[in-house]
Amino acid sequence: MSSIYNSCDAFHKAPFGAVRAGQAVTFTLRVPAEFGCTAPRLVLHRDGEAPAPFVLHSAGGADGRDLFTITLPMPQPGLYFYYFDLYTGYRKLYRGALGEAYVTTGTGEEYQLTVYEAGFATPQAIKGGVMYQIFPDRFFEGRPK
């Protein structure tokens, strides 16, 4: 049995990873037909802003699962968070430990989507490299315990 949603799978979220501002992102859910879900919603918000619900559209079904999808352009750079409301007994999909969705009536951790500046290009000097950030205060705080 495959997952309802996996943010690392291009079938569920395309394109994979961070996206350029103005680029469209497609989200697809594969919900078991037994849930009787008719209008799941993607609840999306930019960090520090109010969440906005978007209704996913039916895309047919196969193997006892209903498919729902939506394509949204990401208008401006920022850090976005999202989760899904199934509205079958107020169930929600939240991120599990492996990044796959699990069904709950409570709350859980949201998925994250990074949207970067449309004109950004990685400088040639650091392309393909690895960067580290060192926090000296983590090694010695300068005060006794």
C-alpha positions as CSV (number, residue, x, y, z in Angstrom):
1,M,0.0,0.0,0.0
2,S,1.4,3.4,-1.0
3,S,1.4,6.5,1.1
4,I,-1.4,9.2,1.0
5,Y,1.2,11.9,0.5
6,N,5.0,12.0,0.4
7,S,6.6,15.3,-0.1
8,C,9.8,13.6,-1.4
9,D,8.0,11.8,-4.1
10,A,7.5,13.7,-7.4
11,F,4.1,12.1,-7.9
12,H,2.9,13.9,-4.8
13,K,4.8,17.2,-5.0
14,A,6.3,18.5,-8.2
15,P,8.8,20.0,-8.5
16,F,10.8,18.4,-5.8
17,G,12.6,20.7,-3.3
18,A,12.8,24.5,-3.1
19,V,11.0,26.4,-5.9
20,R,11.6,29.7,-7.6
21,A,9.1,32.6,-6.9
22,G,6.4,32.6,-9.5
23,Q,6.9,28.9,-10.2
24,A,3.8,26.6,-9.9
25,V,3.8,23.6,-7.5
26,T,1.5,20.6,-8.0
27,F,0.3,18.7,-4.9
28,T,-1.4,15.3,-5.3
29,L,-3.1,13.2,-2.6
30,R,-3.8,9.5,-3.0
31,V,-6.6,8.9,-0.5
32,P,-8.2,5.5,0.3
33,A,-11.7,5.5,-1.3
34,E,-13.1,4.1,2.0
35,F,-12.5,7.5,3.6
36,G,-15.3,9.0,1.4
37,C,-13.3,12.2,1.0
38,T,-14.9,14.6,-1.5
39,A,-13.1,17.9,-1.1
40,P,-9.7,17.8,0.7
41,R,-8.1,21.1,1.3
42,L,-4.5,22.2,1.2
43,V,-3.9,24.7,4.0
44,L,-0.9,26.9,3.1
45,H,0.6,29.9,4.8
46,R,3.8,31.9,4.5
47,D,5.8,32.2,7.7
48,G,4.1,34.7,10.0
49,E,1.0,35.1,7.8
50,A,-2.5,33.7,8.2
51,P,-3.2,30.3,6.6
52,A,-5.4,30.0,3.5
53,P,-7.3,26.9,2.4
54,F,-7.3,25.7,-1.2
55,V,-9.7,22.9,-2.4
56,L,-8.0,20.1,-4.2
57,H,-9.8,18.9,-7.4
58,S,-10.7,15.3,-8.1
59,A,-8.4,13.6,-10.6
60,G,-10.1,10.2,-10.7
61,G,-9.0,7.1,-8.9
62,A,-7.2,3.8,-9.1
63,D,-6.5,0.7,-7.0
64,G,-9.1,1.7,-4.3
65,R,-7.7,5.2,-4.0
66,D,-9.1,8.6,-5.0
67,L,-6.7,11.1,-6.5
68,F,-6.9,14.8,-5.7
69,T,-4.7,17.5,-7.0
70,I,-4.0,21.3,-7.1
71,T,-1.4,23.4,-8.8
72,L,-0.5,26.7,-7.2
73,P,2.0,29.4,-8.2
74,M,4.2,30.5,-5.4
75,P,4.1,34.3,-5.9
76,Q,6.8,35.6,-3.5
77,P,9.9,34.3,-1.8
78,G,9.7,33.0,1.7
79,L,9.3,30.0,4.0
80,Y,5.9,28.4,3.6
81,F,4.2,25.7,5.7
82,Y,1.3,23.5,4.7
83,Y,-0.9,20.5,5.7
84,F,-4.0,18.9,4.4
85,D,-7.6,18.8,5.8
86,L,-9.6,15.7,4.6
87,Y,-12.9,16.8,6.1
88,T,-14.1,13.2,6.7
89,G,-14.7,13.3,10.4
90,Y,-12.3,16.3,10.6
91,R,-9.3,14.2,9.8
92,K,-6.1,15.9,8.8
93,L,-2.9,14.8,7.2
94,Y,0.3,15.7,9.0
95,R,4.0,14.9,8.4
96,G,5.3,11.7,10.0
97,A,8.8,10.9,11.0
98,L,9.8,9.8,7.4
99,G,8.1,12.7,5.7
100,E,5.0,10.7,4.7
101,A,1.5,11.8,5.7
102,Y,-0.4,10.2,8.5
103,V,-4.1,10.7,9.3
104,T,-5.1,12.3,12.6
105,T,-7.8,14.4,14.2
106,G,-5.2,16.3,16.2
107,T,-2.3,18.4,15.3
108,G,1.1,17.5,14.0
109,E,4.1,18.9,12.3
110,E,3.5,20.8,9.0
111,Y,5.3,20.3,5.7
112,Q,7.8,23.1,4.7
113,L,8.2,24.6,1.3
114,T,11.0,27.1,0.5
115,V,10.5,29.7,-2.2
116,Y,13.5,31.6,-3.3
117,E,14.0,34.8,-5.4
118,A,13.2,34.3,-9.1
119,G,16.5,35.8,-10.3
120,F,18.8,33.9,-7.8
121,A,21.8,32.0,-9.2
122,T,24.4,30.2,-7.2
123,P,27.8,31.9,-7.5
124,Q,30.2,29.8,-9.6
125,A,32.8,29.8,-6.9
126,I,30.6,27.9,-4.4
127,K,28.5,25.8,-6.8
128,G,28.6,22.2,-5.8
129,G,30.4,23.0,-2.5
130,V,29.5,22.4,1.1
131,M,29.2,25.2,3.6
132,Y,29.3,25.1,7.4
133,Q,28.1,27.5,10.0
134,I,30.0,27.4,13.2
135,F,28.4,28.7,16.5
136,P,31.4,29.4,18.8
137,D,29.1,30.0,21.8
138,R,28.1,26.3,21.6
139,F,31.6,25.4,22.5
140,F,32.4,27.8,25.3
141,E,29.8,30.1,26.8
142,G,32.3,32.1,28.9
143,R,30.6,31.5,32.2
144,P,30.7,28.8,34.8
145,K,28.0,26.2,35.0
